Amino acid sequence: MLCLELNDQLTGLLGRTWRRQGHYWRIIDLLPEAGLLVLESADGLPAIQLDQFGRASHRANELRQIPLFDARGGLSNDLQALLGDLGLPAEDFSTAAPRVIAPAEPPRERDPG
């Protein structure tokens, strides 16, 4: 489950573009229910996509999905690398659930006995 603080932090990254391994990428979507960050290639000319018969059909940007969490519930290695590329320390991104202050118990009635 994505805590609200982490959701807000990752939402703030939407639209950011950076260069990794010779290609430009843009963060285009956050899918909190699926635990994914969606990236789109921002290179100049999109790749040619093939139809179901293997024929050239159209051009479309490549999409990649980055998992937010690893099996232990911490930030995934891919997300940590992405944050590093953006110059953002992964430690600044909270994976812990926010603290919730329990409401005070109502005062108990005294036994008149």
Jmol script that loads the backbone (N, CA, C; Angstrom):
load data "model"
ATOM      1  N   MET A   1       0.848  -1.180   0.000  1.00  0.00           N
ATOM      2  CA  MET A   1       0.000   0.000   0.000  1.00  0.00           C
ATOM      3  C   MET A   1       0.889   1.238   0.000  1.00  0.00           C
ATOM      4  N   LEU A   2       0.517   2.178  -0.781  1.00  0.00           N
ATOM      5  CA  LEU A   2       1.271   3.417  -0.914  1.00  0.00           C
ATOM      6  C   LEU A   2       0.763   4.420   0.110  1.00  0.00           C
ATOM      7  N   CYS A   3       1.661   4.861   1.005  1.00  0.00           N
ATOM      8  CA  CYS A   3       1.228   5.860   1.990  1.00  0.00           C
ATOM      9  C   CYS A   3       1.055   7.206   1.276  1.00  0.00           C
ATOM     10  N   LEU A   4       0.262   8.062   1.884  1.00  0.00           N
ATOM     11  CA  LEU A   4      -0.063   9.348   1.248  1.00  0.00           C
ATOM     12  C   LEU A   4       1.171  10.206   1.007  1.00  0.00           C
ATOM     13  N   GLU A   5       2.118  10.190   1.938  1.00  0.00           N
ATOM     14  CA  GLU A   5       3.323  11.010   1.789  1.00  0.00           C
ATOM     15  C   GLU A   5       4.130  10.576   0.566  1.00  0.00           C
ATOM     16  N   LEU A   6       4.328   9.258   0.418  1.00  0.00           N
ATOM     17  CA  LEU A   6       5.076   8.760  -0.742  1.00  0.00           C
ATOM     18  C   LEU A   6       4.315   9.033  -2.028  1.00  0.00           C
ATOM     19  N   ASN A   7       2.993   8.879  -2.001  1.00  0.00           N
ATOM     20  CA  ASN A   7       2.173   9.182  -3.173  1.00  0.00           C
ATOM     21  C   ASN A   7       2.381  10.631  -3.603  1.00  0.00           C
ATOM     22  N   ASP A   8       2.366  11.554  -2.642  1.00  0.00           N
ATOM     23  CA  ASP A   8       2.574  12.975  -2.959  1.00  0.00           C
ATOM     24  C   ASP A   8       3.977  13.222  -3.508  1.00  0.00           C
ATOM     25  N   GLN A   9       4.985  12.561  -2.916  1.00  0.00           N
ATOM     26  CA  GLN A   9       6.361  12.745  -3.377  1.00  0.00           C
ATOM     27  C   GLN A   9       6.521  12.258  -4.811  1.00  0.00           C
ATOM     28  N   LEU A  10       5.956  11.087  -5.118  1.00  0.00           N
ATOM     29  CA  LEU A  10       6.093  10.540  -6.477  1.00  0.00           C
ATOM     30  C   LEU A  10       5.243  11.310  -7.475  1.00  0.00           C
ATOM     31  N   THR A  11       4.082  11.784  -7.065  1.00  0.00           N
ATOM     32  CA  THR A  11       3.244  12.594  -7.954  1.00  0.00           C
ATOM     33  C   THR A  11       3.984  13.863  -8.367  1.00  0.00           C
ATOM     34  N   GLY A  12       4.803  14.384  -7.471  1.00  0.00           N
ATOM     35  CA  GLY A  12       5.599  15.575  -7.782  1.00  0.00           C
ATOM     36  C   GLY A  12       6.649  15.343  -8.863  1.00  0.00           C
ATOM     37  N   LEU A  13       6.923  14.080  -9.170  1.00  0.00           N
ATOM     38  CA  LEU A  13       7.905  13.768 -10.216  1.00  0.00           C
ATOM     39  C   LEU A  13       7.289  13.686 -11.607  1.00  0.00           C
ATOM     40  N   LEU A  14       5.968  13.661 -11.691  1.00  0.00           N
ATOM     41  CA  LEU A  14       5.311  13.534 -13.001  1.00  0.00           C
ATOM     42  C   LEU A  14       5.753  14.660 -13.923  1.00  0.00           C
ATOM     43  N   GLY A  15       6.092  14.297 -15.154  1.00  0.00           N
ATOM     44  CA  GLY A  15       6.532  15.264 -16.146  1.00  0.00           C
ATOM     45  C   GLY A  15       8.038  15.474 -16.177  1.00  0.00           C
ATOM     46  N   ARG A  16       8.772  14.961 -15.172  1.00  0.00           N
ATOM     47  CA  ARG A  16      10.236  15.124 -15.147  1.00  0.00           C
ATOM     48  C   ARG A  16      10.859  14.299 -16.270  1.00  0.00           C
ATOM     49  N   THR A  17      11.861  14.863 -16.918  1.00  0.00           N
ATOM     50  CA  THR A  17      12.590  14.205 -18.005  1.00  0.00           C
ATOM     51  C   THR A  17      14.063  14.142 -17.624  1.00  0.00           C
ATOM     52  N   TRP A  18      14.719  13.030 -17.950  1.00  0.00           N
ATOM     53  CA  TRP A  18      16.153  12.880 -17.685  1.00  0.00           C
ATOM     54  C   TRP A  18      16.745  11.907 -18.690  1.00  0.00           C
ATOM     55  N   ARG A  19      18.072  11.859 -18.686  1.00  0.00           N
ATOM     56  CA  ARG A  19      18.797  10.990 -19.624  1.00  0.00           C
ATOM     57  C   ARG A  19      19.379   9.807 -18.861  1.00  0.00           C
ATOM     58  N   ARG A  20      19.166   8.609 -19.375  1.00  0.00           N
ATOM     59  CA  ARG A  20      19.718   7.385 -18.789  1.00  0.00           C
ATOM     60  C   ARG A  20      20.143   6.451 -19.910  1.00  0.00           C
ATOM     61  N   GLN A  21      21.397   6.016 -19.833  1.00  0.00           N
ATOM     62  CA  GLN A  21      21.960   5.070 -20.790  1.00  0.00           C
ATOM     63  C   GLN A  21      21.710   5.498 -22.236  1.00  0.00           C
ATOM     64  N   GLY A  22      21.930   6.782 -22.499  1.00  0.00           N
ATOM     65  CA  GLY A  22      21.839   7.299 -23.862  1.00  0.00           C
ATOM     66  C   GLY A  22      20.441   7.617 -24.359  1.00  0.00           C
ATOM     67  N   HIS A  23      19.441   7.481 -23.507  1.00  0.00           N
ATOM     68  CA  HIS A  23      18.065   7.753 -23.918  1.00  0.00           C
ATOM     69  C   HIS A  23      17.418   8.725 -22.936  1.00  0.00           C
ATOM     70  N   TYR A  24      16.486   9.522 -23.457  1.00  0.00           N
ATOM     71  CA  TYR A  24      15.718  10.434 -22.619  1.00  0.00           C
ATOM     72  C   TYR A  24      14.407   9.751 -22.224  1.00  0.00           C
ATOM     73  N   TRP A  25      14.028   9.930 -20.953  1.00  0.00           N
ATOM     74  CA  TRP A  25      12.797   9.342 -20.425  1.00  0.00           C
ATOM     75  C   TRP A  25      11.995  10.406 -19.694  1.00  0.00           C
ATOM     76  N   ARG A  26      10.680  10.245 -19.709  1.00  0.00           N
ATOM     77  CA  ARG A  26       9.769  11.156 -19.021  1.00  0.00           C
ATOM     78  C   ARG A  26       8.855  10.306 -18.133  1.00  0.00           C
ATOM     79  N   ILE A  27       8.617  10.778 -16.913  1.00  0.00           N
ATOM     80  CA  ILE A  27       7.688  10.098 -16.015  1.00  0.00           C
ATOM     81  C   ILE A  27       6.292  10.591 -16.361  1.00  0.00           C
ATOM     82  N   ILE A  28       5.429   9.669 -16.782  1.00  0.00           N
ATOM     83  CA  ILE A  28       4.116  10.102 -17.266  1.00  0.00           C
ATOM     84  C   ILE A  28       2.948   9.682 -16.384  1.00  0.00           C
ATOM     85  N   ASP A  29       3.147   8.681 -15.519  1.00  0.00           N
ATOM     86  CA  ASP A  29       2.004   8.247 -14.711  1.00  0.00           C
ATOM     87  C   ASP A  29       2.472   7.503 -13.468  1.00  0.00           C
ATOM     88  N   LEU A  30       1.658   7.548 -12.447  1.00  0.00           N
ATOM     89  CA  LEU A  30       1.861   6.809 -11.208  1.00  0.00           C
ATOM     90  C   LEU A  30       0.631   5.941 -11.021  1.00  0.00           C
ATOM     91  N   LEU A  31       0.850   4.637 -10.876  1.00  0.00           N
ATOM     92  CA  LEU A  31      -0.249   3.698 -10.662  1.00  0.00           C
ATOM     93  C   LEU A  31      -0.125   3.138  -9.248  1.00  0.00           C
ATOM     94  N   PRO A  32      -0.671   3.841  -8.243  1.00  0.00           N
ATOM     95  CA  PRO A  32      -0.464   3.419  -6.859  1.00  0.00           C
ATOM     96  C   PRO A  32      -1.038   2.046  -6.543  1.00  0.00           C
ATOM     97  N   GLU A  33      -2.189   1.715  -7.118  1.00  0.00           N
ATOM     98  CA  GLU A  33      -2.801   0.416  -6.835  1.00  0.00           C
ATOM     99  C   GLU A  33      -1.942  -0.730  -7.351  1.00  0.00           C
ATOM    100  N   ALA A  34      -1.271  -0.514  -8.481  1.00  0.00           N
ATOM    101  CA  ALA A  34      -0.411  -1.538  -9.070  1.00  0.00           C
ATOM    102  C   ALA A  34       1.019  -1.433  -8.561  1.00  0.00           C
ATOM    103  N   GLY A  35       1.357  -0.332  -7.879  1.00  0.00           N
ATOM    104  CA  GLY A  35       2.715  -0.140  -7.383  1.00  0.00           C
ATOM    105  C   GLY A  35       3.718   0.098  -8.498  1.00  0.00           C
ATOM    106  N   LEU A  36       3.323   0.900  -9.500  1.00  0.00           N
ATOM    107  CA  LEU A  36       4.177   1.137 -10.671  1.00  0.00           C
ATOM    108  C   LEU A  36       4.287   2.622 -10.991  1.00  0.00           C
ATOM    109  N   LEU A  37       5.443   2.986 -11.538  1.00  0.00           N
ATOM    110  CA  LEU A  37       5.679   4.297 -12.113  1.00  0.00           C
ATOM    111  C   LEU A  37       5.857   4.064 -13.610  1.00  0.00           C
ATOM    112  N   VAL A  38       5.154   4.822 -14.445  1.00  0.00           N
ATOM    113  CA  VAL A  38       5.195   4.613 -15.895  1.00  0.00           C
ATOM    114  C   VAL A  38       6.084   5.663 -16.538  1.00  0.00           C
ATOM    115  N   LEU A  39       7.032   5.184 -17.354  1.00  0.00           N
ATOM    116  CA  LEU A  39       7.969   6.051 -18.066  1.00  0.00           C
ATOM    117  C   LEU A  39       7.700   5.967 -19.555  1.00  0.00           C
ATOM    118  N   GLU A  40       7.950   7.076 -20.247  1.00  0.00           N
ATOM    119  CA  GLU A  40       7.800   7.123 -21.700  1.00  0.00           C
ATOM    120  C   GLU A  40       9.105   7.623 -22.295  1.00  0.00           C
ATOM    121  N   SER A  41       9.529   6.979 -23.368  1.00  0.00           N
ATOM    122  CA  SER A  41      10.722   7.433 -24.066  1.00  0.00           C
ATOM    123  C   SER A  41      10.463   8.829 -24.610  1.00  0.00           C
ATOM    124  N   ALA A  42      11.429   9.718 -24.383  1.00  0.00           N
ATOM    125  CA  ALA A  42      11.287  11.096 -24.863  1.00  0.00           C
ATOM    126  C   ALA A  42      12.317  11.379 -25.952  1.00  0.00           C
ATOM    127  N   ASP A  43      12.832  10.313 -26.574  1.00  0.00           N
ATOM    128  CA  ASP A  43      13.774  10.490 -27.675  1.00  0.00           C
ATOM    129  C   ASP A  43      13.051  11.107 -28.862  1.00  0.00           C
ATOM    130  N   GLY A  44      13.818  11.719 -29.754  1.00  0.00           N
ATOM    131  CA  GLY A  44      13.258  12.463 -30.874  1.00  0.00           C
ATOM    132  C   GLY A  44      12.264  11.711 -31.728  1.00  0.00           C
ATOM    133  N   LEU A  45      12.661  10.600 -32.323  1.00  0.00           N
ATOM    134  CA  LEU A  45      11.806   9.876 -33.258  1.00  0.00           C
ATOM    135  C   LEU A  45      11.371   8.560 -32.628  1.00  0.00           C
ATOM    136  N   PRO A  46      10.070   8.375 -32.410  1.00  0.00           N
ATOM    137  CA  PRO A  46       9.600   7.140 -31.789  1.00  0.00           C
ATOM    138  C   PRO A  46       9.908   5.920 -32.651  1.00  0.00           C
ATOM    139  N   ALA A  47       9.987   4.791 -31.989  1.00  0.00           N
ATOM    140  CA  ALA A  47      10.258   3.531 -32.687  1.00  0.00           C
ATOM    141  C   ALA A  47       9.053   3.125 -33.535  1.00  0.00           C
ATOM    142  N   ILE A  48       9.316   2.335 -34.573  1.00  0.00           N
ATOM    143  CA  ILE A  48       8.241   1.817 -35.413  1.00  0.00           C
ATOM    144  C   ILE A  48       7.625   0.611 -34.713  1.00  0.00           C
ATOM    145  N   GLN A  49       6.303   0.627 -34.579  1.00  0.00           N
ATOM    146  CA  GLN A  49       5.575  -0.469 -33.957  1.00  0.00           C
ATOM    147  C   GLN A  49       5.063  -1.406 -35.045  1.00  0.00           C
ATOM    148  N   LEU A  50       5.027  -2.673 -34.711  1.00  0.00           N
ATOM    149  CA  LEU A  50       4.557  -3.677 -35.658  1.00  0.00           C
ATOM    150  C   LEU A  50       3.121  -4.049 -35.342  1.00  0.00           C
ATOM    151  N   ASP A  51       2.369  -4.429 -36.395  1.00  0.00           N
ATOM    152  CA  ASP A  51       1.014  -4.916 -36.168  1.00  0.00           C
ATOM    153  C   ASP A  51       1.077  -6.402 -35.828  1.00  0.00           C
ATOM    154  N   GLN A  52      -0.076  -7.039 -35.706  1.00  0.00           N
ATOM    155  CA  GLN A  52      -0.123  -8.445 -35.301  1.00  0.00           C
ATOM    156  C   GLN A  52       0.500  -9.390 -36.330  1.00  0.00           C
ATOM    157  N   PHE A  53       0.719  -8.911 -37.537  1.00  0.00           N
ATOM    158  CA  PHE A  53       1.318  -9.740 -38.578  1.00  0.00           C
ATOM    159  C   PHE A  53       2.801  -9.434 -38.781  1.00  0.00           C
ATOM    160  N   GLY A  54       3.359  -8.570 -37.943  1.00  0.00           N
ATOM    161  CA  GLY A  54       4.775  -8.244 -38.033  1.00  0.00           C
ATOM    162  C   GLY A  54       5.108  -7.176 -39.058  1.00  0.00           C
ATOM    163  N   ARG A  55       4.093  -6.506 -39.588  1.00  0.00           N
ATOM    164  CA  ARG A  55       4.324  -5.428 -40.553  1.00  0.00           C
ATOM    165  C   ARG A  55       4.401  -4.086 -39.834  1.00  0.00           C
ATOM    166  N   ALA A  56       5.226  -3.202 -40.374  1.00  0.00           N
ATOM    167  CA  ALA A  56       5.334  -1.862 -39.802  1.00  0.00           C
ATOM    168  C   ALA A  56       3.966  -1.198 -39.820  1.00  0.00           C
ATOM    169  N   SER A  57       3.555  -0.672 -38.680  1.00  0.00           N
ATOM    170  CA  SER A  57       2.213  -0.120 -38.569  1.00  0.00           C
ATOM    171  C   SER A  57       2.222   1.378 -38.278  1.00  0.00           C
ATOM    172  N   HIS A  58       2.898   1.773 -37.220  1.00  0.00           N
ATOM    173  CA  HIS A  58       2.901   3.170 -36.804  1.00  0.00           C
ATOM    174  C   HIS A  58       4.079   3.416 -35.874  1.00  0.00           C
ATOM    175  N   ARG A  59       4.286   4.673 -35.540  1.00  0.00           N
ATOM    176  CA  ARG A  59       5.344   5.030 -34.594  1.00  0.00           C
ATOM    177  C   ARG A  59       4.717   5.334 -33.240  1.00  0.00           C
ATOM    178  N   ALA A  60       5.389   4.849 -32.197  1.00  0.00           N
ATOM    179  CA  ALA A  60       4.908   5.128 -30.835  1.00  0.00           C
ATOM    180  C   ALA A  60       6.095   5.114 -29.885  1.00  0.00           C
ATOM    181  N   ASN A  61       6.026   5.972 -28.887  1.00  0.00           N
ATOM    182  CA  ASN A  61       7.086   6.012 -27.888  1.00  0.00           C
ATOM    183  C   ASN A  61       7.084   4.733 -27.061  1.00  0.00           C
ATOM    184  N   GLU A  62       8.274   4.302 -26.678  1.00  0.00           N
ATOM    185  CA  GLU A  62       8.407   3.134 -25.824  1.00  0.00           C
ATOM    186  C   GLU A  62       7.940   3.485 -24.416  1.00  0.00           C
ATOM    187  N   LEU A  63       7.249   2.564 -23.771  1.00  0.00           N
ATOM    188  CA  LEU A  63       6.801   2.729 -22.400  1.00  0.00           C
ATOM    189  C   LEU A  63       7.500   1.701 -21.528  1.00  0.00           C
ATOM    190  N   ARG A  64       7.811   2.091 -20.307  1.00  0.00           N
ATOM    191  CA  ARG A  64       8.377   1.166 -19.323  1.00  0.00           C
ATOM    192  C   ARG A  64       7.657   1.374 -18.004  1.00  0.00           C
ATOM    193  N   GLN A  65       7.521   0.274 -17.269  1.00  0.00           N
ATOM    194  CA  GLN A  65       6.912   0.333 -15.951  1.00  0.00           C
ATOM    195  C   GLN A  65       7.975  -0.001 -14.917  1.00  0.00           C
ATOM    196  N   ILE A  66       8.117   0.862 -13.940  1.00  0.00           N
ATOM    197  CA  ILE A  66       9.104   0.692 -12.880  1.00  0.00           C
ATOM    198  C   ILE A  66       8.357   0.301 -11.604  1.00  0.00           C
ATOM    199  N   PRO A  67       8.696  -0.850 -11.009  1.00  0.00           N
ATOM    200  CA  PRO A  67       8.044  -1.200  -9.741  1.00  0.00           C
ATOM    201  C   PRO A  67       8.483  -0.240  -8.635  1.00  0.00           C
ATOM    202  N   LEU A  68       7.559   0.111  -7.775  1.00  0.00           N
ATOM    203  CA  LEU A  68       7.869   1.024  -6.677  1.00  0.00           C
ATOM    204  C   LEU A  68       8.555   0.305  -5.519  1.00  0.00           C
ATOM    205  N   PHE A  69       8.180  -0.940  -5.269  1.00  0.00           N
ATOM    206  CA  PHE A  69       8.652  -1.645  -4.083  1.00  0.00           C
ATOM    207  C   PHE A  69       9.325  -2.964  -4.435  1.00  0.00           C
ATOM    208  N   ASP A  70      10.225  -3.397  -3.548  1.00  0.00           N
ATOM    209  CA  ASP A  70      10.816  -4.717  -3.674  1.00  0.00           C
ATOM    210  C   ASP A  70      10.015  -5.697  -2.818  1.00  0.00           C
ATOM    211  N   ALA A  71      10.466  -6.946  -2.737  1.00  0.00           N
ATOM    212  CA  ALA A  71       9.731  -7.978  -2.004  1.00  0.00           C
ATOM    213  C   ALA A  71       9.641  -7.677  -0.501  1.00  0.00           C
ATOM    214  N   ARG A  72      10.585  -6.929   0.036  1.00  0.00           N
ATOM    215  CA  ARG A  72      10.589  -6.598   1.462  1.00  0.00           C
ATOM    216  C   ARG A  72       9.741  -5.370   1.783  1.00  0.00           C
ATOM    217  N   GLY A  73       9.228  -4.684   0.764  1.00  0.00           N
ATOM    218  CA  GLY A  73       8.414  -3.493   0.987  1.00  0.00           C
ATOM    219  C   GLY A  73       9.194  -2.201   0.933  1.00  0.00           C
ATOM    220  N   GLY A  74      10.519  -2.267   0.695  1.00  0.00           N
ATOM    221  CA  GLY A  74      11.317  -1.062   0.525  1.00  0.00           C
ATOM    222  C   GLY A  74      11.259  -0.585  -0.916  1.00  0.00           C
ATOM    223  N   LEU A  75      11.871   0.554  -1.193  1.00  0.00           N
ATOM    224  CA  LEU A  75      11.907   1.061  -2.570  1.00  0.00           C
ATOM    225  C   LEU A  75      12.677   0.086  -3.455  1.00  0.00           C
ATOM    226  N   SER A  76      12.163  -0.179  -4.649  1.00  0.00           N
ATOM    227  CA  SER A  76      12.825  -1.104  -5.572  1.00  0.00           C
ATOM    228  C   SER A  76      14.159  -0.524  -6.053  1.00  0.00           C
ATOM    229  N   ASN A  77      15.045  -1.412  -6.491  1.00  0.00           N
ATOM    230  CA  ASN A  77      16.337  -0.965  -7.024  1.00  0.00           C
ATOM    231  C   ASN A  77      16.151  -0.047  -8.226  1.00  0.00           C
ATOM    232  N   ASP A  78      15.170  -0.370  -9.083  1.00  0.00           N
ATOM    233  CA  ASP A  78      14.911   0.467 -10.266  1.00  0.00           C
ATOM    234  C   ASP A  78      14.477   1.875  -9.869  1.00  0.00           C
ATOM    235  N   LEU A  79      13.609   1.967  -8.866  1.00  0.00           N
ATOM    236  CA  LEU A  79      13.155   3.288  -8.424  1.00  0.00           C
ATOM    237  C   LEU A  79      14.300   4.051  -7.760  1.00  0.00           C
ATOM    238  N   GLN A  80      15.127   3.362  -6.982  1.00  0.00           N
ATOM    239  CA  GLN A  80      16.275   4.022  -6.359  1.00  0.00           C
ATOM    240  C   GLN A  80      17.241   4.551  -7.416  1.00  0.00           C
ATOM    241  N   ALA A  81      17.461   3.765  -8.494  1.00  0.00           N
ATOM    242  CA  ALA A  81      18.336   4.217  -9.577  1.00  0.00           C
ATOM    243  C   ALA A  81      17.740   5.435 -10.280  1.00  0.00           C
ATOM    244  N   LEU A  82      16.430   5.416 -10.512  1.00  0.00           N
ATOM    245  CA  LEU A  82      15.756   6.548 -11.153  1.00  0.00           C
ATOM    246  C   LEU A  82      15.901   7.800 -10.292  1.00  0.00           C
ATOM    247  N   LEU A  83      15.673   7.674  -8.993  1.00  0.00           N
ATOM    248  CA  LEU A  83      15.807   8.826  -8.096  1.00  0.00           C
ATOM    249  C   LEU A  83      17.242   9.338  -8.097  1.00  0.00           C
ATOM    250  N   GLY A  84      18.218   8.417  -8.129  1.00  0.00           N
ATOM    251  CA  GLY A  84      19.625   8.810  -8.193  1.00  0.00           C
ATOM    252  C   GLY A  84      19.935   9.584  -9.458  1.00  0.00           C
ATOM    253  N   ASP A  85      19.376   9.124 -10.593  1.00  0.00           N
ATOM    254  CA  ASP A  85      19.577   9.836 -11.864  1.00  0.00           C
ATOM    255  C   ASP A  85      19.018  11.256 -11.809  1.00  0.00           C
ATOM    256  N   LEU A  86      17.933  11.426 -11.050  1.00  0.00           N
ATOM    257  CA  LEU A  86      17.312  12.743 -10.921  1.00  0.00           C
ATOM    258  C   LEU A  86      17.991  13.595  -9.851  1.00  0.00           C
ATOM    259  N   GLY A  87      18.998  13.023  -9.195  1.00  0.00           N
ATOM    260  CA  GLY A  87      19.712  13.754  -8.155  1.00  0.00           C
ATOM    261  C   GLY A  87      18.936  13.850  -6.850  1.00  0.00           C
ATOM    262  N   LEU A  88      18.024  12.905  -6.630  1.00  0.00           N
ATOM    263  CA  LEU A  88      17.206  12.904  -5.423  1.00  0.00           C
ATOM    264  C   LEU A  88      17.598  11.716  -4.548  1.00  0.00           C
ATOM    265  N   PRO A  89      17.961  11.943  -3.298  1.00  0.00           N
ATOM    266  CA  PRO A  89      18.328  10.820  -2.423  1.00  0.00           C
ATOM    267  C   PRO A  89      17.110   9.953  -2.120  1.00  0.00           C
ATOM    268  N   ALA A  90      17.250   8.652  -2.318  1.00  0.00           N
ATOM    269  CA  ALA A  90      16.147   7.720  -2.061  1.00  0.00           C
ATOM    270  C   ALA A  90      15.699   7.787  -0.604  1.00  0.00           C
ATOM    271  N   GLU A  91      16.617   8.155   0.304  1.00  0.00           N
ATOM    272  CA  GLU A  91      16.279   8.221   1.727  1.00  0.00           C
ATOM    273  C   GLU A  91      15.209   9.283   2.001  1.00  0.00           C
ATOM    274  N   ASP A  92      15.077  10.255   1.101  1.00  0.00           N
ATOM    275  CA  ASP A  92      14.085  11.310   1.292  1.00  0.00           C
ATOM    276  C   ASP A  92      12.668  10.849   0.947  1.00  0.00           C
ATOM    277  N   PHE A  93      12.550   9.652   0.365  1.00  0.00           N
ATOM    278  CA  PHE A  93      11.248   9.144  -0.048  1.00  0.00           C
ATOM    279  C   PHE A  93      10.779   8.118   0.968  1.00  0.00           C
ATOM    280  N   SER A  94       9.692   8.446   1.625  1.00  0.00           N
ATOM    281  CA  SER A  94       9.197   7.646   2.741  1.00  0.00           C
ATOM    282  C   SER A  94       8.396   6.452   2.262  1.00  0.00           C
ATOM    283  N   THR A  95       8.714   5.268   2.795  1.00  0.00           N
ATOM    284  CA  THR A  95       7.908   4.084   2.511  1.00  0.00           C
ATOM    285  C   THR A  95       7.103   3.683   3.728  1.00  0.00           C
ATOM    286  N   ALA A  96       7.344   4.334   4.845  1.00  0.00           N
ATOM    287  CA  ALA A  96       6.631   3.986   6.073  1.00  0.00           C
ATOM    288  C   ALA A  96       5.234   4.588   6.070  1.00  0.00           C
ATOM    289  N   ALA A  97       4.334   3.878   6.681  1.00  0.00           N
ATOM    290  CA  ALA A  97       2.980   4.410   6.824  1.00  0.00           C
ATOM    291  C   ALA A  97       3.029   5.596   7.772  1.00  0.00           C
ATOM    292  N   PRO A  98       2.257   6.635   7.492  1.00  0.00           N
ATOM    293  CA  PRO A  98       2.276   7.797   8.375  1.00  0.00           C
ATOM    294  C   PRO A  98       1.765   7.418   9.758  1.00  0.00           C
ATOM    295  N   ARG A  99       2.276   8.107  10.760  1.00  0.00           N
ATOM    296  CA  ARG A  99       1.808   7.858  12.118  1.00  0.00           C
ATOM    297  C   ARG A  99       0.376   8.338  12.248  1.00  0.00           C
ATOM    298  N   VAL A 100      -0.399   7.541  12.923  1.00  0.00           N
ATOM    299  CA  VAL A 100      -1.792   7.906  13.166  1.00  0.00           C
ATOM    300  C   VAL A 100      -1.960   8.024  14.666  1.00  0.00           C
ATOM    301  N   ILE A 101      -2.492   9.132  15.089  1.00  0.00           N
ATOM    302  CA  ILE A 101      -2.739   9.335  16.512  1.00  0.00           C
ATOM    303  C   ILE A 101      -4.137   8.827  16.817  1.00  0.00           C
ATOM    304  N   ALA A 102      -4.192   7.865  17.716  1.00  0.00           N
ATOM    305  CA  ALA A 102      -5.485   7.288  18.084  1.00  0.00           C
ATOM    306  C   ALA A 102      -6.284   8.307  18.870  1.00  0.00           C
ATOM    307  N   PRO A 103      -7.586   8.359  18.638  1.00  0.00           N
ATOM    308  CA  PRO A 103      -8.408   9.296  19.412  1.00  0.00           C
ATOM    309  C   PRO A 103      -8.390   8.907  20.885  1.00  0.00           C
ATOM    310  N   ALA A 104      -8.479   9.896  21.728  1.00  0.00           N
ATOM    311  CA  ALA A 104      -8.488   9.640  23.165  1.00  0.00           C
ATOM    312  C   ALA A 104      -9.752   8.877  23.537  1.00  0.00           C
ATOM    313  N   GLU A 105      -9.601   7.991  24.507  1.00  0.00           N
ATOM    314  CA  GLU A 105     -10.768   7.239  24.957  1.00  0.00           C
ATOM    315  C   GLU A 105     -11.678   8.178  25.743  1.00  0.00           C
ATOM    316  N   PRO A 106     -12.984   8.002  25.591  1.00  0.00           N
ATOM    317  CA  PRO A 106     -13.892   8.843  26.375  1.00  0.00           C
ATOM    318  C   PRO A 106     -13.753   8.512  27.861  1.00  0.00           C
ATOM    319  N   PRO A 107     -13.965   9.479  28.717  1.00  0.00           N
ATOM    320  CA  PRO A 107     -13.844   9.197  30.146  1.00  0.00           C
ATOM    321  C   PRO A 107     -14.850   8.153  30.574  1.00  0.00           C
ATOM    322  N   ARG A 108     -14.396   7.252  31.453  1.00  0.00           N
ATOM    323  CA  ARG A 108     -15.280   6.211  31.943  1.00  0.00           C
ATOM    324  C   ARG A 108     -16.164   6.779  33.062  1.00  0.00           C
ATOM    325  N   GLU A 109     -17.370   6.281  33.105  1.00  0.00           N
ATOM    326  CA  GLU A 109     -18.279   6.720  34.157  1.00  0.00           C
ATOM    327  C   GLU A 109     -17.881   6.033  35.455  1.00  0.00           C
ATOM    328  N   ARG A 110     -17.941   6.762  36.530  1.00  0.00           N
ATOM    329  CA  ARG A 110     -17.617   6.186  37.835  1.00  0.00           C
ATOM    330  C   ARG A 110     -18.784   5.358  38.343  1.00  0.00           C
ATOM    331  N   ASP A 111     -18.435   4.300  38.977  1.00  0.00           N
ATOM    332  CA  ASP A 111     -19.438   3.438  39.570  1.00  0.00           C
ATOM    333  C   ASP A 111     -20.010   4.119  40.827  1.00  0.00           C
ATOM    334  N   PRO A 112     -21.305   4.443  40.828  1.00  0.00           N
ATOM    335  CA  PRO A 112     -21.856   5.172  41.958  1.00  0.00           C
ATOM    336  C   PRO A 112     -21.895   4.344  43.236  1.00  0.00           C
ATOM    337  N   GLY A 113     -21.648   3.049  43.177  1.00  0.00           N
ATOM    338  CA  GLY A 113     -21.783   2.090  44.254  1.00  0.00           C
ATOM    339  C   GLY A 113     -21.115   2.301  45.469  1.00  0.00           C
TER     340      GLY A 113
END
end "model"
wireframe off; spacefill off
backbone 0.3
color backbone group
